[in-house]
Amino acid sequence: MSESVTVRCPACRREHLYTAPAYPCVCGTPVAPPLDPHGTATAVTHRAWDDEWLGVRCAACARETQWPRPELGCPCGTMLRVPVARTAATGEPRRQAPAARPAFQPIAIRTARDAVTAAAVYLRRLGYRDIRRADQRPPTGIGIAAPGLLAQVDPTVRPATLRDVECLWLTAMTESAACVHFSLAGYAPDARTRADTLGVPLFVLDLTGAPQPVNDPARELDATGAR
């Protein structure tokens, strides 16, 4: 069960009860970052990728995975970063989880950060490991990567374009990696046609966080997972 702590806003001094979100490990076990009940919340004044993620270890299978750092929005307008405990392990030790792929548990999308998290959770379910920020920033959206894979997440309200698909494919080719694209707003017709030609899997993320394959390469990836 996710734990709860009292969080005080340093700007307005309001207190909030915060419950850590639990995300599914690839083994299917819900994993939540361990909160520090004695720590002090800090205001988020700027964004940096390394500050946004932390390693959390699953007590069931011992995998350590990168999850978003806990944050809470105060009504005064301050975004609070909730303190976490030093240990990364959560829960009580349990037996090793089965190797079968667990059912996907979507993450509701409210922000661009949620869209990236939803895509990362889905890719982990497919069998990709060590997901991180991509070395090269894409022209649009947010790039994430795993060994042998480059993914682009477009959290904007415009359909992904032909250029988006081609740039992703070309960048993946230079890195000798496969690629996959996630979009909240779908794809322009010429982008879908080009993706089919290049074999780029296209997924649409609905607001529940469930990726929906929209072309044959995406349906094949969804069915077979990482190879």
Backbone as CSV, one residue per row, in Angstrom:
resi,resn,N_x,N_y,N_z,CA_x,CA_y,CA_z,C_x,C_y,C_z
1,MET,0.840,-1.190,0.000,0.000,0.000,0.000,0.877,1.242,0.000
2,SER,0.511,2.265,-0.756,1.267,3.498,-0.800,1.160,4.214,0.535
3,GLU,2.274,4.848,0.945,2.280,5.545,2.218,1.869,7.000,2.034
4,SER,1.498,7.646,3.145,1.089,9.042,3.125,1.908,9.819,4.145
5,VAL,2.202,11.073,3.823,2.912,11.955,4.743,2.255,13.328,4.690
6,THR,2.494,14.128,5.718,2.042,15.505,5.738,3.110,16.388,5.104
7,VAL,2.713,17.207,4.155,3.636,18.063,3.414,3.246,19.515,3.659
8,ARG,4.207,20.334,4.082,3.948,21.750,4.318,4.550,22.581,3.184
9,CYS,3.737,23.468,2.623,4.204,24.345,1.552,5.109,25.426,2.153
10,PRO,6.335,25.599,1.655,7.231,26.619,2.209,6.800,28.036,1.858
11,ALA,5.910,28.180,0.870,5.494,29.525,0.459,4.324,30.055,1.282
12,CYS,3.266,29.228,1.461,2.063,29.706,2.159,1.835,29.007,3.494
13,ARG,2.667,27.987,3.790,2.610,27.246,5.056,1.399,26.329,5.185
14,ARG,0.635,26.137,4.111,-0.460,25.172,4.176,0.101,23.764,4.322
15,GLU,-0.661,22.920,4.999,-0.289,21.518,5.116,-1.202,20.661,4.247
16,HIS,-0.619,19.655,3.609,-1.371,18.759,2.726,-1.016,17.323,3.081
17,LEU,-1.984,16.438,2.968,-1.731,15.009,3.124,-1.448,14.438,1.744
18,TYR,-0.266,13.892,1.573,0.169,13.401,0.264,0.358,11.889,0.316
19,THR,-0.199,11.216,-0.674,-0.037,9.767,-0.812,0.816,9.479,-2.035
20,ALA,1.860,8.712,-1.851,2.763,8.405,-2.956,2.053,7.566,-4.013
21,PRO,2.164,7.926,-5.290,1.556,7.104,-6.342,2.328,5.805,-6.512
22,ALA,1.636,4.735,-6.800,2.269,3.439,-7.056,2.207,3.153,-8.552
23,TYR,3.340,2.769,-9.114,3.421,2.414,-10.521,3.747,0.934,-10.642
24,PRO,3.269,0.278,-11.692,3.527,-1.160,-11.813,4.944,-1.466,-12.285
25,CYS,5.642,-2.310,-11.542,6.919,-2.847,-12.003,6.633,-3.779,-13.193
26,VAL,7.670,-4.110,-13.946,7.470,-5.025,-15.072,6.997,-6.392,-14.613
27,CYS,7.250,-6.737,-13.329,6.781,-8.035,-12.812,5.313,-7.963,-12.389
28,GLY,4.722,-6.772,-12.420,3.316,-6.606,-12.069,3.074,-6.093,-10.667
29,THR,4.112,-5.989,-9.840,3.955,-5.537,-8.458,3.869,-4.012,-8.401
30,PRO,2.880,-3.449,-7.701,2.846,-1.991,-7.529,4.038,-1.530,-6.691
31,VAL,4.739,-0.511,-7.169,5.923,0.007,-6.487,5.744,1.506,-6.284
32,ALA,5.991,1.974,-5.066,5.862,3.399,-4.756,7.168,3.903,-4.162
33,PRO,7.548,5.147,-4.451,8.768,5.687,-3.843,8.590,5.849,-2.347
34,PRO,9.598,5.511,-1.545,9.492,5.635,-0.090,9.583,7.103,0.330
35,LEU,8.588,7.599,1.034,8.555,8.998,1.449,9.267,9.183,2.782
36,ASP,9.775,10.387,2.982,10.467,10.732,4.220,9.530,11.588,5.078
37,PRO,8.935,11.034,6.132,7.982,11.802,6.935,8.632,12.944,7.712
38,HIS,9.951,12.928,7.822,10.652,13.967,8.578,11.339,14.978,7.661
39,GLY,11.214,14.774,6.350,11.856,15.690,5.414,11.039,16.951,5.191
40,THR,11.620,17.891,4.466,10.978,19.174,4.176,10.749,19.302,2.682
41,ALA,9.516,19.628,2.299,9.207,19.818,0.886,9.902,21.074,0.368
42,THR,10.304,21.040,-0.891,10.947,22.195,-1.513,10.144,22.626,-2.733
43,ALA,10.230,23.904,-3.055,9.518,24.439,-4.221,10.306,24.111,-5.490
44,VAL,9.595,23.701,-6.533,10.227,23.431,-7.822,10.304,24.758,-8.580
45,THR,11.509,25.241,-8.782,11.700,26.528,-9.462,12.203,26.372,-10.889
46,HIS,12.820,25.223,-11.200,13.231,24.949,-12.569,13.229,23.441,-12.776
47,ARG,13.235,23.036,-14.035,13.150,21.618,-14.376,14.472,21.133,-14.955
48,ALA,14.935,19.995,-14.460,16.096,19.315,-15.018,15.818,17.827,-14.958
49,TRP,16.136,17.104,-16.020,15.780,15.689,-16.115,16.311,14.891,-14.933
50,ASP,17.578,15.112,-14.547,18.167,14.321,-13.468,17.466,14.556,-12.142
51,ASP,16.851,15.726,-11.967,16.138,16.023,-10.729,14.728,15.455,-10.718
52,GLU,14.229,15.045,-11.881,12.830,14.639,-12.000,12.614,13.154,-11.746
53,TRP,13.695,12.361,-11.724,13.553,10.909,-11.638,14.414,10.356,-10.514
54,LEU,14.008,9.243,-9.967,14.799,8.565,-8.948,14.638,7.061,-9.101
55,GLY,15.655,6.323,-8.627,15.592,4.871,-8.698,14.797,4.303,-7.544
56,VAL,13.835,3.438,-7.859,13.023,2.770,-6.845,13.113,1.267,-7.088
57,ARG,13.468,0.520,-6.035,13.653,-0.917,-6.172,12.389,-1.671,-5.782
58,CYS,12.005,-2.620,-6.622,10.853,-3.475,-6.337,11.271,-4.567,-5.360
59,ALA,10.527,-4.698,-4.285,10.868,-5.710,-3.283,10.536,-7.121,-3.748
60,ALA,9.660,-7.241,-4.767,9.273,-8.580,-5.227,10.308,-9.200,-6.140
61,CYS,10.855,-8.402,-7.080,11.789,-8.971,-8.059,13.163,-8.314,-8.015
62,ALA,13.334,-7.285,-7.158,14.626,-6.606,-6.938,15.062,-5.731,-8.109
63,ARG,14.187,-5.543,-9.103,14.545,-4.614,-10.177,14.516,-3.181,-9.655
64,GLU,15.482,-2.372,-10.072,15.446,-0.940,-9.771,15.078,-0.196,-11.035
65,THR,14.051,0.627,-10.956,13.507,1.325,-12.111,13.420,2.808,-11.810
66,GLN,13.570,3.621,-12.854,13.452,5.065,-12.699,11.980,5.478,-12.721
67,TRP,11.541,6.194,-11.669,10.176,6.703,-11.576,10.214,8.205,-11.329
68,PRO,9.140,8.923,-11.667,9.119,10.374,-11.404,9.208,10.658,-9.909
69,ARG,9.965,11.694,-9.552,9.998,12.121,-8.152,8.611,12.620,-7.744
70,PRO,8.176,12.320,-6.515,6.840,12.754,-6.081,6.736,14.272,-6.033
71,GLU,5.642,14.792,-6.587,5.381,16.226,-6.570,3.930,16.475,-6.205
72,LEU,3.667,17.674,-5.690,2.325,18.052,-5.258,2.123,19.523,-5.565
73,GLY,1.005,19.860,-6.199,0.683,21.249,-6.483,-0.117,21.862,-5.341
74,CYS,0.379,22.953,-4.769,-0.327,23.662,-3.704,-1.305,24.651,-4.320
75,PRO,-2.455,24.901,-3.699,-3.408,25.882,-4.237,-2.825,27.287,-4.396
76,CYS,-1.743,27.591,-3.661,-1.141,28.922,-3.791,-0.360,29.067,-5.088
77,GLY,-0.200,27.984,-5.833,0.516,28.022,-7.107,1.909,27.434,-7.064
78,THR,2.384,27.060,-5.885,3.723,26.488,-5.744,3.699,24.987,-6.031
79,MET,4.624,24.529,-6.853,4.795,23.100,-7.078,5.814,22.584,-6.073
80,LEU,5.411,21.579,-5.299,6.241,21.067,-4.221,6.875,19.743,-4.601
81,ARG,8.156,19.604,-4.304,8.828,18.319,-4.459,8.820,17.631,-3.100
82,VAL,8.159,16.489,-3.032,7.973,15.773,-1.769,9.246,15.009,-1.430
83,PRO,9.758,15.121,-0.194,11.007,14.431,0.161,10.829,12.920,0.186
84,VAL,11.856,12.222,-0.267,11.842,10.757,-0.262,12.929,10.240,0.660
85,ALA,12.727,9.029,1.176,13.719,8.405,2.045,14.921,7.973,1.229
86,ARG,16.043,7.778,1.880,17.269,7.404,1.177,17.184,6.011,0.584
87,THR,16.518,5.109,1.292,16.408,3.748,0.775,15.521,3.720,-0.455
88,ALA,15.845,2.862,-1.402,15.030,2.744,-2.616,14.131,1.533,-2.589
89,ALA,14.273,0.670,-1.580,13.457,-0.540,-1.522,12.098,-0.219,-0.927
90,THR,11.059,-0.867,-1.398,9.722,-0.661,-0.882,9.062,-1.996,-0.640
91,GLY,8.146,-2.013,0.329,7.361,-3.212,0.566,8.143,-4.274,1.319
92,GLU,7.498,-5.430,1.545,8.110,-6.559,2.229,8.628,-7.556,1.207
93,PRO,9.736,-8.252,1.502,10.253,-9.239,0.559,9.200,-10.296,0.249
94,ARG,9.103,-10.625,-1.035,8.159,-11.646,-1.464,8.844,-12.587,-2.424
95,ARG,8.143,-13.615,-2.837,8.725,-14.586,-3.756,8.958,-13.934,-5.108
96,GLN,9.855,-14.532,-5.882,10.152,-14.021,-7.209,8.901,-14.042,-8.081
97,ALA,8.643,-12.947,-8.779,7.445,-12.852,-9.605,7.594,-13.728,-10.849
98,PRO,6.502,-14.179,-11.408,6.565,-14.984,-12.616,7.038,-14.167,-13.803
99,ALA,7.567,-14.857,-14.806,8.139,-14.173,-15.961,7.085,-13.712,-16.953
100,ALA,5.855,-14.179,-16.832,4.814,-13.796,-17.787,4.581,-12.298,-17.759
101,ARG,4.275,-11.732,-18.941,4.054,-10.297,-19.015,2.772,-9.924,-18.280
102,PRO,2.841,-8.967,-17.316,1.646,-8.604,-16.557,0.701,-7.749,-17.380
103,ALA,-0.538,-7.653,-16.921,-1.499,-6.771,-17.576,-1.030,-5.332,-17.429
104,PHE,-1.222,-4.550,-18.482,-0.783,-3.155,-18.449,-1.704,-2.337,-17.562
105,GLN,-1.104,-1.542,-16.680,-1.859,-0.673,-15.794,-1.597,0.773,-16.210
106,PRO,-2.518,1.401,-16.931,-2.270,2.739,-17.466,-2.178,3.792,-16.377
107,ILE,-1.532,4.893,-16.714,-1.355,6.028,-15.814,-2.066,7.224,-16.428
108,ALA,-3.006,7.809,-15.712,-3.783,8.933,-16.232,-2.854,10.080,-16.615
109,ILE,-3.133,10.692,-17.758,-2.279,11.757,-18.277,-2.930,13.111,-18.021
110,ARG,-2.235,13.930,-17.238,-2.667,15.301,-16.976,-1.613,16.311,-17.412
111,THR,-0.367,15.863,-17.478,0.744,16.742,-17.839,1.645,16.034,-18.841
112,ALA,2.580,16.799,-19.416,3.564,16.202,-20.326,4.399,15.160,-19.605
113,ARG,4.697,15.417,-18.352,5.458,14.458,-17.539,4.708,13.136,-17.413
114,ASP,3.387,13.209,-17.240,2.584,11.989,-17.155,2.652,11.201,-18.458
115,ALA,2.647,11.911,-19.592,2.709,11.235,-20.889,4.013,10.457,-21.033
116,VAL,5.123,11.068,-20.608,6.419,10.381,-20.672,6.418,9.163,-19.748
117,THR,5.861,9.333,-18.552,5.806,8.214,-17.610,4.968,7.064,-18.163
118,ALA,3.814,7.396,-18.750,2.945,6.363,-19.322,3.658,5.597,-20.425
119,ALA,4.380,6.322,-21.292,5.121,5.660,-22.367,6.228,4.774,-21.796
120,ALA,6.938,5.270,-20.765,8.018,4.493,-20.163,7.491,3.224,-19.497
121,VAL,6.357,3.338,-18.795,5.753,2.166,-18.148,5.355,1.132,-19.194
122,TYR,4.785,1.594,-20.298,4.370,0.676,-21.362,5.582,-0.023,-21.974
123,LEU,6.660,0.724,-22.229,7.850,0.115,-22.817,8.484,-0.893,-21.873
124,ARG,8.452,-0.603,-20.572,8.983,-1.575,-19.604,8.150,-2.856,-19.644
125,ARG,6.851,-2.704,-19.786,5.989,-3.890,-19.865,6.337,-4.721,-21.094
126,LEU,6.753,-4.063,-22.165,7.130,-4.786,-23.376,8.483,-5.482,-23.233
127,GLY,9.214,-5.150,-22.157,10.487,-5.820,-21.930,11.717,-4.950,-22.070
128,TYR,11.560,-3.659,-22.328,12.707,-2.774,-22.442,13.182,-2.359,-21.056
129,ARG,14.499,-2.302,-20.877,15.092,-2.005,-19.582,15.911,-0.715,-19.647
130,ASP,16.247,-0.200,-18.479,17.142,0.959,-18.356,16.673,2.140,-19.205
131,ILE,15.394,2.460,-19.092,14.849,3.593,-19.850,15.366,4.892,-19.257
132,ARG,15.789,5.783,-20.130,16.413,7.038,-19.705,16.081,8.127,-20.726
133,ARG,16.544,9.320,-20.436,16.375,10.401,-21.399,17.273,10.145,-22.597
134,ALA,16.766,10.411,-23.792,17.556,10.212,-25.007,18.722,11.198,-25.036
135,ASP,19.836,10.767,-25.629,21.013,11.636,-25.706,20.754,12.856,-26.575
136,GLN,20.000,12.674,-27.648,19.690,13.782,-28.547,18.253,14.231,-28.340
137,ARG,18.060,15.532,-28.201,16.720,16.062,-28.023,16.016,16.139,-29.374
138,PRO,14.820,15.572,-29.499,14.118,15.616,-30.788,13.637,17.040,-31.102
139,PRO,13.361,17.339,-32.384,12.869,18.676,-32.741,11.579,19.041,-32.020
140,THR,10.729,18.045,-31.766,9.499,18.263,-31.003,9.338,17.125,-30.009
141,GLY,8.570,17.356,-28.969,8.306,16.305,-28.009,9.496,16.011,-27.107
142,ILE,9.467,14.832,-26.510,10.463,14.423,-25.522,11.009,13.065,-25.937
143,GLY,12.320,12.940,-25.943,12.951,11.691,-26.345,13.353,10.850,-25.150
144,ILE,13.025,9.563,-25.184,13.488,8.614,-24.182,14.113,7.430,-24.916
145,ALA,14.963,6.704,-24.206,15.697,5.635,-24.877,15.907,4.461,-23.933
146,ALA,16.129,3.310,-24.519,16.522,2.090,-23.827,17.546,1.418,-24.728
147,PRO,18.315,0.460,-24.228,19.261,-0.236,-25.098,18.573,-0.797,-26.340
148,GLY,19.009,-0.323,-27.502,18.443,-0.793,-28.763,17.155,-0.126,-29.170
149,LEU,16.719,0.916,-28.445,15.434,1.553,-28.760,15.510,3.051,-28.527
150,LEU,14.894,3.803,-29.434,14.717,5.239,-29.284,13.232,5.540,-29.420
151,ALA,12.674,6.258,-28.459,11.245,6.578,-28.479,11.053,8.087,-28.388
152,GLN,9.997,8.557,-29.013,9.636,9.973,-28.946,8.209,10.088,-28.441
153,VAL,7.998,10.968,-27.464,6.682,11.201,-26.883,6.275,12.633,-27.198
154,ASP,5.170,12.788,-27.912,4.667,14.120,-28.252,3.430,14.400,-27.413
155,PRO,3.553,15.252,-26.370,2.420,15.513,-25.498,1.598,16.735,-25.905
156,THR,1.836,17.256,-27.119,1.133,18.461,-27.549,-0.241,18.110,-28.122
157,VAL,-1.009,19.138,-28.464,-2.367,18.932,-28.971,-2.414,18.955,-30.496
158,ARG,-1.277,18.939,-31.144,-1.266,18.883,-32.609,-0.854,17.486,-33.066
159,PRO,-1.420,17.003,-34.163,-1.016,15.695,-34.669,0.460,15.684,-35.045
160,ALA,1.116,14.570,-34.803,2.516,14.426,-35.198,2.622,14.491,-36.715
161,THR,3.706,15.078,-37.209,3.864,15.353,-38.636,4.780,14.340,-39.314
162,LEU,4.816,14.435,-40.637,5.732,13.626,-41.436,7.173,13.856,-40.986
163,ARG,7.528,15.115,-40.740,8.888,15.447,-40.301,9.208,14.788,-38.962
164,ASP,8.244,14.746,-38.044,8.473,14.101,-36.749,8.867,12.637,-36.928
165,VAL,8.128,11.952,-37.765,8.391,10.525,-37.992,9.733,10.316,-38.672
166,GLU,10.019,11.108,-39.694,11.272,10.936,-40.429,12.487,11.275,-39.561
167,CYS,12.403,12.342,-38.760,13.523,12.705,-37.884,13.787,11.610,-36.852
168,LEU,12.716,11.053,-36.289,12.877,9.964,-35.322,13.558,8.775,-35.985
169,TRP,13.089,8.394,-37.154,13.647,7.238,-37.857,15.117,7.462,-38.208
170,LEU,15.468,8.650,-38.707,16.848,8.945,-39.091,17.772,8.921,-37.873
171,THR,17.311,9.500,-36.756,18.120,9.506,-35.543,18.344,8.080,-35.038
172,ALA,17.291,7.266,-35.085,17.415,5.872,-34.659,18.384,5.111,-35.564
173,MET,18.338,5.401,-36.858,19.246,4.732,-37.793,20.698,5.040,-37.459
174,THR,20.991,6.305,-37.114,22.372,6.668,-36.790,22.843,5.990,-35.507
175,GLU,21.923,5.599,-34.646,22.273,4.929,-33.389,22.093,3.419,-33.467
176,SER,21.785,2.920,-34.682,21.555,1.475,-34.886,20.517,0.944,-33.910
177,ALA,19.425,1.693,-33.757,18.373,1.333,-32.809,17.027,1.274,-33.515
178,ALA,16.103,0.541,-32.931,14.715,0.588,-33.371,14.088,1.869,-32.824
179,CYS,12.895,2.206,-33.296,12.254,3.425,-32.809,10.748,3.231,-32.698
180,VAL,10.128,4.082,-31.891,8.681,4.043,-31.677,8.225,5.449,-31.326
181,HIS,7.040,5.807,-31.755,6.516,7.154,-31.527,5.197,7.078,-30.767
182,PHE,5.051,7.956,-29.760,3.823,8.097,-28.993,3.298,9.519,-29.167
183,SER,1.987,9.658,-29.395,1.400,10.981,-29.581,0.060,11.058,-28.857
184,LEU,-0.210,12.213,-28.266,-1.516,12.430,-27.643,-2.580,12.797,-28.670
185,ALA,-2.170,13.462,-29.742,-3.138,14.009,-30.697,-3.193,13.250,-32.014
186,GLY,-2.563,12.104,-32.095,-2.628,11.326,-33.326,-1.583,11.761,-34.336
187,TYR,-1.827,11.429,-35.611,-0.836,11.617,-36.656,-1.474,12.177,-37.916
188,ALA,-0.733,13.031,-38.610,-1.172,13.508,-39.919,-1.185,12.317,-40.885
189,PRO,-2.074,12.329,-41.889,-2.157,11.188,-42.822,-0.821,10.839,-43.475
190,ASP,-0.051,11.852,-43.897,1.223,11.545,-44.552,2.241,10.987,-43.557
191,ALA,2.115,11.353,-42.294,3.005,10.790,-41.270,2.726,9.304,-41.082
192,ARG,1.454,8.922,-41.080,1.103,7.511,-40.930,1.570,6.703,-42.128
193,THR,1.403,7.264,-43.322,1.834,6.566,-44.534,3.342,6.347,-44.526
194,ARG,4.079,7.403,-44.140,5.538,7.290,-44.104,5.989,6.301,-43.025
195,ALA,5.328,6.305,-41.895,5.674,5.372,-40.819,5.475,3.931,-41.263
196,ASP,4.413,3.678,-42.013,4.187,2.330,-42.526,5.317,1.909,-43.461
197,THR,5.777,2.855,-44.298,6.857,2.559,-45.234,8.164,2.269,-44.510
198,LEU,8.437,3.040,-43.459,9.699,2.903,-42.721,9.634,1.845,-41.629
199,GLY,8.445,1.362,-41.325,8.295,0.371,-40.262,8.373,0.956,-38.863
200,VAL,7.935,2.220,-38.713,7.974,2.884,-37.410,6.657,2.624,-36.671
201,PRO,6.673,2.010,-35.495,5.436,1.806,-34.735,4.888,3.143,-34.228
202,LEU,3.601,3.360,-34.434,2.927,4.578,-33.978,1.872,4.213,-32.946
203,PHE,1.877,4.934,-31.830,0.884,4.743,-30.778,0.233,6.075,-30.439
204,VAL,-1.043,6.024,-30.136,-1.755,7.183,-29.601,-1.985,6.947,-28.113
205,LEU,-1.642,7.951,-27.300,-1.881,7.893,-25.861,-3.200,8.590,-25.560
206,ASP,-4.184,7.846,-25.041,-5.398,8.530,-24.607,-5.184,9.069,-23.201
207,LEU,-6.134,9.819,-22.687,-5.937,10.495,-21.410,-5.903,9.534,-20.228
208,THR,-6.291,8.275,-20.448,-6.135,7.280,-19.379,-4.707,6.755,-19.327
209,GLY,-3.902,7.095,-20.325,-2.515,6.638,-20.369,-2.319,5.312,-21.063
210,ALA,-3.342,4.804,-21.734,-3.242,3.513,-22.423,-2.803,3.735,-23.871
211,PRO,-1.612,3.254,-24.276,-1.171,3.405,-25.660,-1.995,2.514,-26.599
212,GLN,-2.478,3.107,-27.680,-3.258,2.371,-28.677,-2.461,2.299,-29.974
213,PRO,-2.123,1.101,-30.462,-1.392,1.009,-31.734,-2.264,1.464,-32.888
214,VAL,-1.667,2.224,-33.802,-2.448,2.747,-34.930,-1.923,2.266,-36.282
215,ASN,-0.847,1.463,-36.303,-0.397,0.883,-37.565,0.123,-0.531,-37.309
216,ASP,0.407,-1.243,-38.366,0.805,-2.650,-38.226,2.099,-2.832,-37.437
217,PRO,3.149,-1.994,-37.652,4.358,-2.163,-36.822,4.072,-2.010,-35.325
218,ALA,3.161,-1.109,-34.972,2.807,-0.927,-33.564,2.044,-2.124,-33.024
219,ARG,1.135,-2.677,-33.836,0.392,-3.858,-33.399,1.310,-5.048,-33.223
220,GLU,2.309,-5.169,-34.087,3.273,-6.269,-33.950,4.121,-6.097,-32.684
221,LEU,4.571,-4.854,-32.421,5.360,-4.595,-31.215,4.535,-4.870,-29.961
222,ASP,3.273,-4.464,-29.968,2.409,-4.705,-28.826,2.223,-6.204,-28.581
223,ALA,2.183,-6.982,-29.644,1.948,-8.415,-29.501,3.214,-9.184,-29.104
224,THR,4.375,-8.757,-29.604,5.592,-9.541,-29.402,6.499,-8.977,-28.309
225,GLY,6.439,-7.671,-28.057,7.317,-7.052,-27.075,8.732,-6.920,-27.585
226,ALA,9.646,-6.577,-26.667,11.056,-6.404,-27.026,11.649,-7.744,-27.440
227,ARG,12.539,-7.701,-28.401,13.168,-8.932,-28.888,14.660,-8.906,-28.597
